Amino acid sequence: MLKHNRLKIASGFRPFRITAMSMLCGALLIGPGFASAQGAMDGAANYPLRPVRVIVPYAPGGSSDTTARIVGNKLGETLGQQFVIDNRAGAAGSLGRELVAKASPDGYTLLIGDSPHTINVHVLRHVPYDPIRDFTPITLLATAPQVLVVHPAFAAKTLKEFIATAAAQPGRLNYGSGGSGSITHLTGELFKLAARVNLVHVPYKSIALATTDVIANQMHSAFPTAPGVIAHAQAGRLRALAVTAAKRSPALPDVPTFEEGGIAGMTVSNWFGVFAPARLPKEILAKLHKATIDAMRAPDVRTKFANLSLDITTTTPREFESHLKSELEKWGKVVKAAGIKAE
């Protein structure tokens, strides 16, 4: 009887021992995963918890750098952390883009990208990133059209007269660009295709140098971005013949669009936008997108962009992605049609 009771007691305790052990093992097995998931959720909710690095793939002083500093300062005010500008120039901007493409997708490394983001893959032999797959597009920030400019003494006073002059002298007129494969080069090639004229391309180290030679009457024409033209045009140092926008620029109200001048397919803009590495968590993407949109709506930011002659143009992440794919396709066709070889 005593033996039976002992067995009964022992067997009665066995389920408790098994259950306790199972709970302990289960806690050990799921604990780290649960903590990790909870940590990720907390990180997204409290983002940013430390300074954010904003990569600008060019040297200080350019439009991308200025844009990054204006937006970064406002994001810092809004989100309570410093947004540190990190200029990483090299390889036509590919060096900085590669750094972002390979960074951790945690929201602490961002990129201020521009038009070469979708051009480089067509004009450089080796681009160490995919412009679509390796990035999370957050939003466009601003755009600015290209402008066909000539010296004030140039015989042609209008776009139609310029085209007629070029057509009458094939291969005699030239245009300067900011380098082979730049947007100022490809805009010139697109114009040659659209207007069916033969201009000689002369690459410079920067579009500013090419524009300076047009001002000095050493170069027939160029296609600089609007911010680099306005002051010179207003002072009479350059004659602007047409803008590549869908409508006239408020800063150059007397300059017609290419469409008005009879040339279709010449809607081109240099754009600036914010990217993160691919696979950015949705919660952080949403927080960054909202903060950036709010920043671009701030009156002081709008004034600063207006002073730079940049048109604020914000989008949803999906709209930005569609824009990138469209740009990638467009410039690929131009490069192929113009016979430009990757360097």
HELIX and SHEET records of a PDB file:
HELIX    1   1 LEU A    2  ASN A   46  1                                  45    
HELIX    2   2 SER A   63  LEU A   79  1                                  17    
HELIX    3   3 ALA A   91  GLY A   93  5                                   3    
HELIX    4   4 SER A   94  ALA A  101  1                                   8    
HELIX    5   5 SER A  115  THR A  118  5                                   4    
HELIX    6   6 ASN A  120  VAL A  123  1                                   4    
HELIX    7   7 LEU A  159  ALA A  168  1                                  10    
HELIX    8   8 ILE A  183  ALA A  195  1                                  13    
HELIX    9   9 ILE A  207  ILE A  215  1                                   9    
HELIX   10  10 ALA A  226  GLY A  228  5                                   3    
HELIX   11  11 ILE A  230  GLN A  234  1                                   5    
HELIX   12  12 LYS A  282  ARG A  297  1                                  16    
HELIX   13  13 PRO A  299  ASN A  307  1                                   9    
HELIX   14  14 PRO A  317  ALA A  338  1                                  22    
SHEET    1   A 6 PHE A  83  ASN A  87  0                                        
SHEET    2   A 6 VAL A  52  VAL A  56  1                                        
SHEET    3   A 6 THR A 109  ASP A 114  1                                        
SHEET    4   A 6 SER A 269  PRO A 277 -1                                        
SHEET    5   A 6 PHE A 135  PRO A 145 -1                                        
SHEET    6   A 6 ASP A 311  ILE A 312 -1                                        
SHEET    1   B 5 VAL A 200  PRO A 203  0                                        
SHEET    2   B 5 ASN A 174  SER A 177  1                                        
SHEET    3   B 5 SER A 221  ALA A 222  1                                        
SHEET    4   B 5 VAL A 147  VAL A 150 -1                                        
SHEET    5   B 5 ARG A 239  VAL A 243 -1                                        
END                                                                             
